[in-house]
Amino acid sequence: MAEFVKPAYLAFLLVIVVPGVAGGILAANRARNFVGWSILCAVFPIFLLVIYFHKPLREVEGKFWKCRSCGEFLKWREEACRYCGAPRA
């Protein structure tokens, strides 16, 4: 069984596939292009940090909501805006 799993395949999986899939999932949760960010994160894993700290493009059901008063994006579980104090509509 050990001769089927070569170290080159494991390195490919850890270095290319895992960051690519993680970047795609993060991008999809922020209403961004899954395929584009997957490829970018697979080639340059530092972009995982970029997409993690990037604001979403629009409201994402179950992930982010936009404050009606100040326009900031907040996590879905927050009931009021932490910037202006307005409740979620």
C-alpha positions as CSV (number, residue, x, y, z in Angstrom):
1,M,0.0,0.0,0.0
2,A,2.9,2.4,0.8
3,E,4.2,2.2,-2.8
4,F,1.0,3.9,-4.1
5,V,1.5,7.1,-2.0
6,K,4.6,8.8,-3.3
7,P,6.1,11.8,-1.5
8,A,5.7,13.9,-4.7
9,Y,1.9,13.4,-4.6
10,L,1.7,14.3,-1.0
11,A,3.8,17.5,-1.6
12,F,1.5,18.4,-4.5
13,L,-1.6,17.9,-2.4
14,L,-0.3,20.0,0.5
15,V,1.4,22.8,-1.5
16,I,-1.1,23.3,-4.4
17,V,-4.4,21.7,-3.8
18,V,-5.1,22.6,-0.1
19,P,-4.4,26.4,-0.5
20,G,-6.4,26.4,-3.7
21,V,-9.5,24.8,-2.2
22,A,-9.2,26.9,0.9
23,G,-8.9,30.1,-1.1
24,G,-11.9,29.2,-3.2
25,I,-14.1,28.5,-0.2
26,L,-13.1,31.8,1.4
27,A,-13.8,33.6,-1.8
28,A,-17.2,32.0,-2.2
29,N,-18.1,33.0,1.3
30,R,-17.3,36.6,0.4
31,A,-19.3,36.6,-2.9
32,R,-16.2,36.4,-5.1
33,N,-15.2,34.1,-7.9
34,F,-14.4,30.6,-6.6
35,V,-12.3,29.5,-9.6
36,G,-10.2,32.6,-10.0
37,W,-9.3,32.8,-6.3
38,S,-8.7,29.1,-6.2
39,I,-6.1,29.3,-8.9
40,L,-4.5,32.4,-7.5
41,C,-4.2,30.9,-4.0
42,A,-2.9,27.6,-5.4
43,V,-0.1,29.4,-7.2
44,F,0.5,32.1,-4.6
45,P,-0.7,30.9,-1.1
46,I,-0.1,34.4,0.4
47,F,-3.3,35.4,-1.2
48,L,-5.1,33.3,1.4
49,L,-4.5,36.2,3.8
50,V,-5.7,38.8,1.2
51,I,-9.0,37.0,0.7
52,Y,-9.4,36.4,4.4
53,F,-9.2,40.0,5.3
54,H,-11.0,41.3,2.2
55,K,-14.6,42.6,2.6
56,P,-17.4,40.9,0.7
57,L,-18.8,42.4,-2.5
58,R,-22.4,42.1,-1.3
59,E,-24.5,40.5,1.5
60,V,-24.0,36.8,1.7
61,E,-26.9,34.9,3.3
62,G,-25.7,33.2,6.5
63,K,-22.2,34.8,6.3
64,F,-22.3,38.6,6.1
65,W,-24.9,41.4,6.3
66,K,-24.5,45.1,5.4
67,C,-25.5,47.8,7.9
68,R,-28.2,50.0,6.5
69,S,-26.9,53.1,8.3
70,C,-23.1,53.1,7.8
71,G,-22.7,50.5,5.0
72,E,-20.1,48.3,6.8
73,F,-20.2,44.5,6.4
74,L,-20.6,42.5,9.6
75,K,-20.7,38.8,10.5
76,W,-24.1,37.3,10.2
77,R,-24.3,36.4,13.9
78,E,-24.0,40.0,15.0
79,E,-27.3,41.6,15.8
80,A,-26.3,45.2,15.8
81,C,-23.6,47.2,14.0
82,R,-20.4,47.6,16.1
83,Y,-19.6,50.9,14.3
84,C,-22.9,52.8,14.5
85,G,-25.0,50.6,16.8
86,A,-27.9,50.3,14.3
87,P,-29.8,47.0,14.7
88,R,-30.0,44.5,11.8
89,A,-33.1,45.2,9.7
